[in-house]
Amino acid sequence: MPSTRRSLLTAFLTLPLIDSARTRAFAQAAPELPLTPACDDGDDPTLEREAGPFFKPNSPLKRDLYPDSPHGERITVAGVILDTRCWPLSGSLVEIWQADEKGDYDSVGFRLRGHQFSDTQGRWWFNTIVPALYPGRTRHFHFKVQRPGGRVITTQLYFPGEARNAGDRLFDEALLLNIKQTGDGKFGRFDFVT
């Protein structure tokens, strides 16, 4: 039976933490989706990128964005928030905003925009769509991540194998999602280090 986004998310959410602290084995929730990028003690935080002109404050608390754009290609984006020692961080803010299936951002409301807080094991996830390309940019998601009491990291996550990656001035391989095609869409994994 082929994998589905739901089965990969379920595996991601049910794998126990080793020692209740270190996430090296935990971060391998689905064997096809290794920790991205690998977290080693003393790691630098996730690379920052500009927010761009489409950020809006006060996004709603929601993780299911797919109903905002039901004609787009489904993707579940998930990961763990880690500190620089690779310890999971619960209660961290994770905010996403993105283009729709036509390459447009909602500048009036909050379509394809939302936030959540990582769970007790540092995990976060959004059910959404693959954003379309638009002039001058490669395919990407925008994120803001803030650990409790920490500063906000603003970044962008990219899709592997995109022809426009090489020509996008903001693209960096360290910000590539690890993507698996499933029977009902894509499943992308990225762990933020803050």
C-alpha positions as CSV (number, residue, x, y, z in Angstrom):
1,M,0.0,0.0,0.0
2,P,1.5,3.4,-1.0
3,S,2.3,5.9,1.7
4,T,-0.1,8.8,2.3
5,R,0.5,12.2,3.8
6,R,-1.6,11.1,6.7
7,S,0.4,7.9,7.3
8,L,3.7,9.9,7.2
9,L,2.3,12.5,9.6
10,T,1.0,9.8,11.9
11,A,4.5,8.1,11.9
12,F,6.0,11.5,12.6
13,L,3.7,12.2,15.5
14,T,3.8,8.7,17.1
15,L,7.5,8.0,17.1
16,P,8.7,8.3,20.7
17,L,11.6,10.5,21.8
18,I,14.8,8.8,22.9
19,D,15.7,9.7,26.5
20,S,12.8,12.2,26.3
21,A,15.3,14.8,25.2
22,R,17.6,14.1,22.2
23,T,15.8,14.0,18.9
24,R,18.4,12.4,16.6
25,A,16.4,9.1,16.3
26,F,13.1,10.9,16.8
27,A,13.7,13.2,13.9
28,Q,13.8,10.2,11.6
29,A,10.0,9.9,11.9
30,A,9.8,8.5,8.4
31,P,12.9,6.7,7.2
32,E,12.7,8.5,3.8
33,L,12.7,11.9,5.5
34,P,16.0,12.4,7.4
35,L,16.5,15.4,9.6
36,T,16.9,18.5,7.4
37,P,19.5,19.8,7.9
38,A,21.2,17.5,10.3
39,C,21.4,18.9,13.8
40,D,24.7,18.6,15.7
41,D,25.5,20.1,19.1
42,G,26.7,23.6,18.5
43,D,24.8,24.1,15.2
44,D,24.1,27.5,13.9
45,P,20.4,28.6,13.8
46,T,18.5,28.1,10.6
47,L,19.5,30.6,7.9
48,E,17.4,33.7,7.7
49,R,15.8,35.2,4.7
50,E,13.7,38.3,4.1
51,A,10.0,38.3,4.8
52,G,9.2,39.8,1.4
53,P,6.4,42.2,0.7
54,F,3.5,39.9,1.5
55,F,3.9,39.3,5.2
56,K,0.8,40.3,7.3
57,P,0.8,40.2,11.1
58,N,-2.0,38.6,13.2
59,S,-2.4,35.4,11.2
60,P,-5.1,33.0,12.6
61,L,-4.2,30.1,14.8
62,K,-4.7,27.2,12.3
63,R,-2.7,24.4,10.8
64,D,-5.1,23.2,8.1
65,L,-4.7,25.7,5.2
66,Y,-5.8,23.3,2.4
67,P,-9.5,24.4,2.6
68,D,-8.3,27.9,1.7
69,S,-7.2,26.7,-1.8
70,P,-8.8,23.3,-2.4
71,H,-7.8,23.1,-6.1
72,G,-4.1,23.2,-5.3
73,E,-1.8,20.2,-5.0
74,R,-1.8,18.9,-1.4
75,I,1.3,19.0,0.8
76,T,1.8,18.4,4.5
77,V,4.9,20.3,5.8
78,A,6.2,19.2,9.1
79,G,9.2,19.3,11.4
80,V,10.7,19.9,14.8
81,I,11.9,23.1,16.5
82,L,15.3,22.4,18.0
83,D,17.8,24.5,20.0
84,T,21.5,24.6,18.9
85,R,22.1,21.6,21.2
86,C,19.5,19.6,19.3
87,W,16.9,19.6,22.1
88,P,13.3,20.0,21.1
89,L,11.6,23.2,22.0
90,S,7.9,23.1,23.0
91,G,5.7,26.2,22.7
92,S,7.6,27.7,19.9
93,L,5.7,29.9,17.4
94,V,5.7,28.7,13.8
95,E,4.0,31.0,11.3
96,I,3.6,30.3,7.5
97,W,2.4,32.4,4.6
98,Q,2.5,31.5,0.9
99,A,1.3,32.0,-2.7
100,D,-1.7,30.1,-3.9
101,E,-2.0,27.7,-6.8
102,K,-1.9,30.7,-9.2
103,G,1.1,32.4,-7.6
104,D,-1.0,35.1,-5.8
105,Y,-0.8,36.1,-2.1
106,D,-3.9,37.1,-0.2
107,S,-3.3,40.8,0.7
108,V,-6.9,41.3,2.0
109,G,-7.6,38.3,4.3
110,F,-5.7,35.4,5.6
111,R,-5.9,32.7,2.9
112,L,-2.9,30.4,3.1
113,R,-1.7,32.1,6.3
114,G,-1.6,30.6,9.7
115,H,0.4,30.0,12.9
116,Q,0.6,27.4,15.6
117,F,2.8,26.5,18.5
118,S,5.1,23.4,18.6
119,D,3.9,20.6,20.8
120,T,5.6,19.2,23.9
121,Q,8.1,17.4,21.7
122,G,8.9,20.4,19.5
123,R,6.8,19.2,16.6
124,W,4.8,21.4,14.2
125,W,2.9,20.7,10.9
126,F,0.7,22.4,8.3
127,N,-1.6,20.8,5.8
128,T,-1.6,23.2,2.8
129,I,-0.9,23.3,-1.0
130,V,2.2,23.5,-3.1
131,P,2.7,27.2,-3.9
132,A,2.8,28.2,-7.6
133,L,5.7,30.0,-9.2
134,Y,5.4,33.7,-9.8
135,P,7.7,36.1,-11.7
136,G,11.2,36.4,-10.3
137,R,11.0,33.7,-7.6
138,T,11.4,30.0,-7.3
139,R,8.7,27.9,-5.4
140,H,8.9,28.6,-1.6
141,F,7.1,28.9,1.7
142,H,7.7,31.8,4.1
143,F,8.1,31.1,7.8
144,K,8.7,32.9,11.1
145,V,9.8,30.8,14.0
146,Q,10.3,32.0,17.6
147,R,11.3,29.9,20.5
148,P,9.7,30.9,23.9
149,G,11.6,34.0,25.0
150,G,13.8,34.0,21.9
151,R,14.1,36.3,18.9
152,V,12.1,35.7,15.7
153,I,13.8,33.9,12.8
154,T,12.3,34.8,9.4
155,T,13.2,32.4,6.6
156,Q,12.0,30.7,3.4
157,L,11.9,27.0,2.6
158,Y,12.4,25.7,-0.9
159,F,11.6,22.7,-3.1
160,P,14.3,20.4,-4.4
161,G,14.7,20.0,-8.2
162,E,13.1,23.4,-9.1
163,A,14.6,24.9,-12.3
164,R,14.4,28.4,-10.8
165,N,16.3,27.6,-7.7
166,A,19.7,28.4,-9.3
167,G,18.5,31.8,-10.4
168,D,16.8,32.9,-7.2
169,R,19.0,35.3,-5.2
170,L,17.5,34.1,-1.9
171,F,17.7,30.4,-2.5
172,D,20.1,28.3,-0.4
173,E,20.4,24.5,-0.3
174,A,20.4,24.6,3.5
175,L,16.7,25.6,3.3
176,L,15.5,22.8,1.1
177,L,12.6,20.8,2.2
178,N,13.0,17.0,2.2
179,I,10.0,16.0,0.1
180,K,8.4,12.6,-0.5
181,Q,5.6,12.0,-3.0
182,T,2.7,10.1,-1.4
183,G,-0.5,8.6,-2.8
184,D,-2.4,11.7,-1.9
185,G,0.1,14.6,-2.3
186,K,3.5,15.5,-1.0
187,F,5.0,15.3,2.5
188,G,7.8,17.8,3.2
189,R,10.1,17.8,6.3
190,F,12.3,20.6,7.7
191,D,13.5,21.0,11.3
192,F,14.2,24.5,12.4
193,V,17.2,25.2,14.7
194,T,16.7,28.4,16.8
